[in-house]
Amino acid sequence: MTDQIIAVDTNLYQVRDGEYYPDDWQSVPSDDQMFETYEAGHLVALVLDSDRSNPLFRSPIGSNAKHILDLGTGKGVWAIDVADTFPNASATVRGVDLFPPPVSWMPPNCILEVDDALQEWTWREPFDLIHMRIMIGSFTETEWERVYKQCYDILNTWGVNTMECAKKAGRELNAIDTMAENIRKAGFVDIHEKEHKWPIGPWPRDKKLKEAGVVNFQHWMSGMEGWCLWLLTKFGSPQPWTKEEVHVYVAKMRAELKNPRHHIYQRARRVWARKPFADELGTEVKRSHRLDRTSDWG
C-alpha cells in the first residue's frame, strides 16, 4: 500500500497484522489474498459470459450512460474494465468499498472511493447502472433492504416505461394477466388458460419455434412504430414525445431485435371458456333470465 492510499478516510478501517479491517469488523479482511479472490471471481464471470459482446453487464443502458456505480468494488477490476469500454471517457465509473484497493493506475473516468454503503449516500448525480457482486454475507437482511432502496432512489430511469404511459392513457397493457379473471367475472365457466413464450427471431433450435420466431420477428419489426407512435406522442413520460423521438427509439429497438446474441421472447396467453347452460346458473340468475325473456317476447 502507498501512503496515499492509506490516507484515504482512515476512520473507516484499521490495520491488524498488515491486514485491513473495518472498525466494527464482522466480515472478511482486505489483504492481498482477498484481493486475489475478488479478481478470480471477476475472471470467472468474464469466462462464463465470454460469448456475449459485453461480458461485463447485461443492463441495456447503451453507450449514452453518464454515471455508473460499483458497490463493493474490491480490487476495482470491474469498475476499471467498464470505464475502459466507454470511448472518450464518456461515462464516469465510481467504485466504492470499505477498503482502499491496491491499484497504481486507473482510467481517467474511473474513481475509486472508500465509503460505507450503509451510510447516507451523498452523490448528487443519479446513476444509470449500479453493480454489485460477491457480496454474500456483507449485510443483514434489514441492511440489504436499505441498500436496495438507496439504489432505487438514486437510479435513473432509462428507456421508456410503456406500462406507465399506457396507464396514463387509461389503456393498461396488462390484459394478458387479467383477462382470465375478467372473463370469469363476466359469467363464463370452465375457464382454461395456457401460457406460451413466443420467440422473437430465429434463435430457437426447435424447428417449429424457429419458424414461429422468424414470423414473430417480422410482426415486431413492422408493428413497433404503430404501437409506440400514438402512445408516446400523447402520453410519453415525462412529457409527450415528438414523432422524431419515437422514430429514433423504434430504430434502437429494431437494432436490439436484430442482434443475434439476444434470445428474446414475448409472453403470450390463451384463455378459453364457455357460456354456462341454463341448469348451471344460480336461482337468481335463472329468474332474471326468465324475466328478460318474458320482457323481450312481450
Rosetta blueprint (number, residue, H / E / L):
1 M L
2 T L
3 D H
4 Q H
5 I H
6 I H
7 A L
8 V L
9 D L
10 T H
11 N H
12 L H
13 Y E
14 Q E
15 V E
16 R E
17 D L
18 G L
19 E E
20 Y E
21 Y E
22 P E
23 D L
24 D L
25 W L
26 Q L
27 S L
28 V L
29 P L
30 S E
31 D L
32 D H
33 Q H
34 M H
35 F H
36 E H
37 T H
38 Y H
39 E H
40 A H
41 G H
42 H H
43 L H
44 V H
45 A H
46 L H
47 V H
48 L H
49 D L
50 S L
51 D L
52 R L
53 S L
54 N L
55 P L
56 L L
57 F L
58 R L
59 S L
60 P L
61 I L
62 G L
63 S L
64 N L
65 A L
66 K L
67 H E
68 I E
69 L E
70 D E
71 L E
72 G L
73 T L
74 G L
75 K L
76 G L
77 V H
78 W H
79 A H
80 I H
81 D H
82 V H
83 A H
84 D H
85 T H
86 F L
87 P H
88 N H
89 A H
90 S L
91 A L
92 T E
93 V E
94 R E
95 G E
96 V E
97 D E
98 L L
99 F L
100 P L
101 P L
102 P L
103 V L
104 S L
105 W L
106 M L
107 P L
108 P L
109 N L
110 C E
111 I E
112 L E
113 E E
114 V E
115 D L
116 D L
117 A L
118 L L
119 Q L
120 E L
121 W L
122 T L
123 W L
124 R L
125 E L
126 P L
127 F E
128 D L
129 L E
130 I E
131 H E
132 M E
133 R L
134 I L
135 M L
136 I L
137 G L
138 S L
139 F L
140 T L
141 E H
142 T H
143 E H
144 W H
145 E H
146 R H
147 V H
148 Y H
149 K H
150 Q H
151 C H
152 Y H
153 D H
154 I H
155 L E
156 N L
157 T L
158 W L
159 G L
160 V L
161 N L
162 T H
163 M H
164 E H
165 C H
166 A H
167 K H
168 K H
169 A L
170 G L
171 R L
172 E L
173 L L
174 N L
175 A H
176 I H
177 D H
178 T H
179 M H
180 A H
181 E H
182 N H
183 I H
184 R H
185 K H
186 A L
187 G L
188 F L
189 V E
190 D E
191 I E
192 H E
193 E E
194 K E
195 E E
196 H E
197 K E
198 W E
199 P E
200 I E
201 G L
202 P L
203 W L
204 P L
205 R L
206 D L
207 K H
208 K H
209 L H
210 K H
211 E H
212 A H
213 G H
214 V H
215 V H
216 N H
217 F H
218 Q H
219 H H
220 W H
221 M H
222 S H
223 G H
224 M H
225 E H
226 G H
227 W H
228 C H
229 L H
230 W H
231 L H
232 L H
233 T H
234 K H
235 F H
236 G L
237 S L
238 P L
239 Q L
240 P L
241 W L
242 T L
243 K H
244 E H
245 E H
246 V H
247 H H
248 V H
249 Y H
250 V H
251 A H
252 K H
253 M H
254 R H
255 A H
256 E H
257 L H
258 K H
259 N L
260 P L
261 R L
262 H L
263 H L
264 I E
265 Y E
266 Q E
267 R E
268 A E
269 R E
270 R E
271 V E
272 W E
273 A E
274 R E
275 K L
276 P L
277 F L
278 A H
279 D H
280 E H
281 L L
282 G L
283 T H
284 E H
285 V H
286 K H
287 R H
288 S H
289 H H
290 R H
291 L H
292 D H
293 R H
294 T H
295 S H
296 D H
297 W H
298 G L
